[in-house]
Amino acid sequence: MIYKNLKFFSLLLFIVIKFNLPANAAAIPGSFADLAEKLMPSVVNISTTQTIKTNSNSFPFQFPPGSPFEDMFKEFNTPQERKATSLGSGFIIDKKGLVITNNHVIQGAEDIYVRVNGDEEYKAKVVGADPLSDIAVLEIISKEKFLPVKFGDSDKARIGDWVIAIGNPFGLGGTVTAGIISARNREIGLSRYEDYIQTDASINQGNSGGPLFDLNGDVIGINTAILGQSGSIGIGFAIPSNSASAVIKQLIEFGETKRGWLGVRIQTVTKEIADVEKLEKPMGALVASVGEGSPSDKAGIKAGDIILEFDGIKVDTMKTLPKIVAKTKVGKEVIVKVWRDQKLISKKVILGRLESSKEFKKDIEPEKEEEKNIRINSLKISVRKLKKQDIDQRKLPNQIKGLVITNIENDSPLNFLQVNNIIVEAQKKKITSVDTLKSIVEKLLKSDEETLLIVVYNNQNQKRYIGVKLK
């Protein structure tokens, strides 16, 4: 009798396990081979070329001003031109040969080549590019038909879901890596509109612009950034397909983006501000200023208002507002709910276009300033801001900021450094602008301290900590 009972309970336990586990077991693929084989023909390797002009000194020293040797060796110090190449990835979304990649992969390129399925190479042209979202659309110059992939719904992607990345890491060609979605809605300070998918699928230099697939073979992300110089440390970031699709549609249709624009400068609502304004909790976006003649100005939104809702969408944090405004159609009339004098009031706003606004043009001016060489008198060097182009060409860490040395005078305290060295820190503070470095040096010179501690990347991309006596 006991034996029969044991047999019955064993059978019951087997049935329970059998009918409860398959849902979990099915989520773990035995192999990615079939999926990879199906998707590889749609993923492309991208290579670009451009001409780089340099003004670096050919000698390990400089002639003093007025020296007769200056004219004699002038030809050795004239601007030099060289061809630079860059590698990236992309994927085909239309059988006619439309390719999606990152803007930074093709930015400044004179020639763009696309290699399909590791075999045929074609020339490509830019249909449209958007630096703010780091997305570009290319068109393969060919009458052949190509195998496209389609976008999936990135909003349905969950933390823990399996994903695979296919790309061109280190120029090795079609490479497949697998992992899971490790986080959602990441912001890492690389662009204006950030909502990255974080994955532990191995992503390296050259994967930029490549697709992140779900197990249905749909693109749910565009691989864009890595954390750290090596890249393969288990943290990579992809632009969600839903965010990318809206930008891509505009680039294909107009060759440019047309984002909604409110015309306000905003800041975070802190706990202290929420207490003063009698809000239940810190939420919304505090209007710091309103652009004269902007859509918000015309609608009667004022500095000090807290925007809690935009076009029916709750604004939970400051960072939410720019994203939902940018996605809204230019010219649309929307209801904006603001908290003012401890009351909720509604304003009708007709959205303008961000790219046509004065504020937008002012925001992109600093990018043009990067080209300028600025002399730092106290150090007797000239520098310019580090550009994205420098980072890509030298394969530097993605998040790096700093100043590229363009000239070093003979009596400079930094005369042991070289042109093209990059100053990234001074006195343990990150260098984000020329003014930052100037301020640090001036403060040191007025203090009792004598030594300036700087961190530089030399021309071999080696990071060095250096102490410099300034007094």
Secondary structure by P-SEA (a helix, b strand, c coil): caaaaaaaaaaaaaaaaaaccaaaaaaccccaaaaaaaccccbbbbbbbbbbbbbcccccccccccccccccccccccbbbbbbbbbbccccccccbbbbbbccccccccbbbbbccccbbbbbbbccccccccbbbbbbcccbbbbbbbbcccccccccbbbbbbcccccccbbbbbbcccccccccccccccbbbbbccccccccccbbbbcccccccccccccccccccccbbbbccaaaaaaaaaaaaaccbbbbbbcbbbbbbbcaaaaaaaccccccccccccccccccccccccccccccccccccccccaaaaaaaaaaccccbbbbbbbbcccbbbbbbbbcccccccaaaaaaacccccccbbbbcccccbbbbcccaaaaaaacccccccccccccccccccccccccccccccccccccccaaaaaaaaaaaaaccccbbbbbbbccccbbbbbbbbcc
